[in-house]
Amino acid sequence: MEVKNKIILALDVPNIHEALELMDKVSDYLDTVKIGYPLVLAEGLESVSKIKKKYDIKVICDFKVADIPATNQKIADVTFQAGADAIIVHGFVGRDSVESCLESARKFDKEIFLLTEMSHPGATNFMQPISMNIASMGVEIGITNYVGPSTRLDRLKMIREIVGKDSFIISPGVGVQGGNARDTLQFADAIIVGRSIYLSDDPVNALESIIDSIEL
């Protein structure tokens, strides 16, 4: 997956009106957005279809799928049917649950991103001890897309070493959580940025500043 300007917008706004208003301002700079539960729970999966169609943009659904295989596959199926290009899947639930999402992605000619370790402080409690095992499992079953934290570059570097240079890593935590865009891109292929853009009084200027920092 190629990502324009190496930036994925986390579109975690509470309604479709705010989502469309923001996209009208920033869509010229982006070709990929991440849509999670806040917008989909408020507006339904139609929000994915609407944004994808209006802006001709790639959509990664950040549902952090984490259930038994049969339920995981149902979630992935309806998400891809709504137009999503990829879905983010938790790895801690085990190989069979992850493989069910991978099977769905192959059926619809879509992609999954395997979440190895999250970017918030609490991830160190339970996720960090197993995150490298999750990355290794992903490699074993043929996954080529991963999520790793920009807030812990030492961990992100280790994830890169496990998944290899040809895998595609997207990294949340840049901006409000403290991750640095330029530093993160030493190990990741694209960064995920949300609040630094959509909470800004001038989202375009905020986005341009991030792009400038990357290109320095």
C-alpha positions as CSV (number, residue, x, y, z in Angstrom):
1,M,0.0,0.0,0.0
2,E,1.4,3.4,-1.0
3,V,0.5,6.4,1.1
4,K,0.7,10.0,-0.2
5,N,3.0,12.2,1.9
6,K,3.4,9.2,4.2
7,I,0.5,10.4,6.3
8,I,-2.7,8.6,7.2
9,L,-5.4,10.8,8.8
10,A,-7.1,9.2,11.7
11,L,-10.7,10.4,11.1
12,D,-11.9,9.9,14.7
13,V,-14.5,12.6,14.6
14,P,-18.0,12.0,16.1
15,N,-20.2,12.5,13.0
16,I,-20.2,12.4,9.2
17,H,-20.7,16.2,9.0
18,E,-17.5,16.9,10.8
19,A,-15.7,14.1,8.8
20,L,-16.8,15.6,5.4
21,E,-16.0,19.1,6.5
22,L,-12.5,18.1,7.5
23,M,-11.9,16.0,4.4
24,D,-13.0,18.9,2.2
25,K,-10.1,20.9,3.6
26,V,-7.3,18.3,3.6
27,S,-8.2,15.7,1.0
28,D,-5.8,17.2,-1.6
29,Y,-2.9,16.2,0.7
30,L,-4.0,12.7,1.5
31,D,-4.9,9.5,-0.3
32,T,-5.5,7.3,2.8
33,V,-7.6,7.7,6.0
34,K,-8.1,5.5,9.0
35,I,-11.7,5.2,10.2
36,G,-12.4,3.7,13.6
37,Y,-15.3,3.1,16.0
38,P,-16.2,6.7,16.9
39,L,-17.4,7.5,13.4
40,V,-18.8,4.1,12.4
41,L,-20.7,3.6,15.7
42,A,-22.3,7.1,15.2
43,E,-23.0,6.9,11.5
44,G,-22.8,3.2,10.5
45,L,-20.6,1.5,7.9
46,E,-22.2,3.8,5.4
47,S,-19.8,6.4,6.5
48,V,-16.9,4.3,5.1
49,S,-18.7,4.0,1.7
50,K,-19.6,7.7,1.6
51,I,-16.1,9.0,2.3
52,K,-14.4,6.5,0.0
53,K,-16.8,7.3,-2.9
54,K,-16.7,11.1,-2.4
55,Y,-12.9,11.5,-2.1
56,D,-11.7,8.4,-4.1
57,I,-9.5,7.6,-1.1
58,K,-8.2,4.5,0.5
59,V,-9.8,3.6,3.8
60,I,-8.3,1.5,6.6
61,C,-10.9,0.5,9.1
62,D,-9.4,0.5,12.6
63,F,-11.6,-2.0,14.3
64,K,-8.8,-3.8,16.1
65,V,-10.7,-7.0,15.5
66,A,-10.3,-9.4,18.4
67,D,-12.8,-12.3,18.6
68,I,-13.1,-15.9,17.8
69,P,-12.4,-16.8,14.1
70,A,-16.0,-17.1,13.0
71,T,-16.9,-13.7,14.4
72,N,-13.7,-12.1,13.1
73,Q,-14.5,-13.3,9.6
74,K,-18.0,-11.9,9.8
75,I,-16.6,-8.5,10.9
76,A,-14.0,-8.5,8.2
77,D,-16.6,-9.5,5.5
78,V,-19.0,-6.7,6.2
79,T,-16.2,-4.2,6.5
80,F,-14.8,-5.0,3.1
81,Q,-18.3,-5.1,1.6
82,A,-18.7,-1.5,2.8
83,G,-15.8,-0.5,0.7
84,A,-12.8,-0.6,3.2
85,D,-9.5,-1.3,1.6
86,A,-8.0,-2.8,4.8
87,I,-8.8,-3.6,8.3
88,I,-6.7,-3.6,11.5
89,V,-6.6,-6.9,13.4
90,H,-5.4,-7.7,16.9
91,G,-2.8,-10.4,17.1
92,F,-3.1,-11.4,20.7
93,V,-6.2,-13.5,20.1
94,G,-4.1,-16.0,18.2
95,R,-3.3,-17.4,14.8
96,D,-6.7,-18.9,14.0
97,S,-8.5,-15.6,14.6
98,V,-6.0,-13.7,12.6
99,E,-6.1,-16.2,9.7
100,S,-9.9,-15.8,9.5
101,C,-9.5,-12.1,8.8
102,L,-6.7,-12.9,6.3
103,E,-9.0,-15.3,4.5
104,S,-11.7,-12.7,4.3
105,A,-9.2,-10.1,2.9
106,R,-8.1,-12.6,0.2
107,K,-11.7,-13.3,-0.7
108,F,-12.4,-9.6,-1.3
109,D,-8.9,-8.8,-2.7
110,K,-8.3,-6.5,0.3
111,E,-5.7,-6.2,3.0
112,I,-5.2,-6.6,6.7
113,F,-2.9,-4.8,9.1
114,L,-1.7,-6.9,12.1
115,L,-1.5,-4.8,15.3
116,T,1.6,-5.7,17.2
117,E,1.8,-3.1,19.9
118,M,-0.3,0.0,20.6
119,S,1.1,3.5,21.2
120,H,-0.5,4.4,24.6
121,P,1.3,4.0,27.9
122,G,-0.9,1.1,29.0
123,A,0.3,-1.0,26.1
124,T,3.5,-1.7,28.1
125,N,1.4,-3.7,30.7
126,F,0.2,-6.6,28.7
127,M,0.9,-6.1,25.0
128,Q,4.6,-5.3,25.1
129,P,5.7,-8.7,26.5
130,I,4.0,-10.5,23.5
131,S,4.3,-7.9,20.7
132,M,7.4,-9.4,19.0
133,N,5.7,-12.8,19.1
134,I,2.7,-11.3,17.3
135,A,5.0,-9.9,14.7
136,S,6.7,-13.2,14.2
137,M,3.4,-15.0,13.9
138,G,2.4,-12.5,11.2
139,V,5.5,-13.3,9.2
140,E,4.8,-17.0,9.5
141,I,1.3,-16.7,8.1
142,G,2.2,-14.4,5.3
143,I,1.1,-11.0,6.5
144,T,2.9,-8.0,5.0
145,N,1.2,-5.1,6.7
146,Y,1.7,-4.2,10.4
147,V,1.0,-1.5,13.0
148,G,3.7,-0.5,15.5
149,P,4.1,2.4,17.9
150,S,5.8,5.7,17.1
151,T,6.0,6.5,20.8
152,R,8.5,3.7,21.4
153,L,11.0,3.8,18.6
154,D,13.2,1.1,20.1
155,R,10.2,-1.2,19.9
156,L,9.3,-0.1,16.4
157,K,12.8,-0.8,15.3
158,M,12.6,-4.3,16.7
159,I,9.3,-4.9,14.9
160,R,10.8,-3.8,11.6
161,E,13.7,-6.2,12.1
162,I,11.3,-9.1,12.6
163,V,8.9,-8.3,9.7
164,G,11.6,-7.3,7.3
165,K,12.3,-4.4,5.0
166,D,9.6,-5.4,2.4
167,S,6.7,-5.3,4.9
168,F,4.6,-2.2,5.3
169,I,4.4,-0.6,8.7
170,I,2.0,2.2,9.7
171,S,2.6,3.9,13.0
172,P,0.2,5.7,15.4
173,G,1.1,8.1,18.2
174,V,2.7,11.0,16.2
175,G,1.7,14.4,17.6
176,V,-0.5,14.5,20.7
177,Q,0.9,11.2,22.1
178,G,4.5,12.5,21.6
179,G,5.7,10.6,18.6
180,N,7.9,12.5,16.1
181,A,7.0,12.1,12.4
182,R,10.5,12.2,10.9
183,D,12.0,9.9,13.5
184,T,9.2,7.4,13.2
185,L,9.7,7.2,9.4
186,Q,13.2,5.7,10.0
187,F,11.3,2.5,10.7
188,A,7.8,2.9,9.5
189,D,6.4,3.5,6.0
190,A,3.6,5.8,7.0
191,I,2.5,7.6,10.2
192,I,-1.0,7.9,11.5
193,V,-2.0,11.4,12.8
194,G,-5.4,12.3,14.2
195,R,-5.9,14.9,17.0
196,S,-3.0,17.1,15.9
197,I,-4.9,17.7,12.7
198,Y,-8.7,17.4,13.4
199,L,-8.5,19.4,16.7
200,S,-6.4,22.2,15.2
201,D,-8.0,25.5,14.4
202,D,-6.3,25.3,11.0
203,P,-6.1,21.6,10.0
204,V,-4.5,22.4,6.6
205,N,-1.7,24.3,8.3
206,A,-1.2,21.6,10.9
207,L,-1.0,19.0,8.1
208,E,1.4,21.1,6.0
209,S,3.6,21.5,9.1
210,I,3.9,17.7,9.5
211,I,4.7,17.3,5.8
212,D,7.4,20.0,6.1
213,S,8.9,18.3,9.1
214,I,9.1,15.0,7.2
215,E,10.8,16.6,4.1
216,L,13.4,18.6,6.0
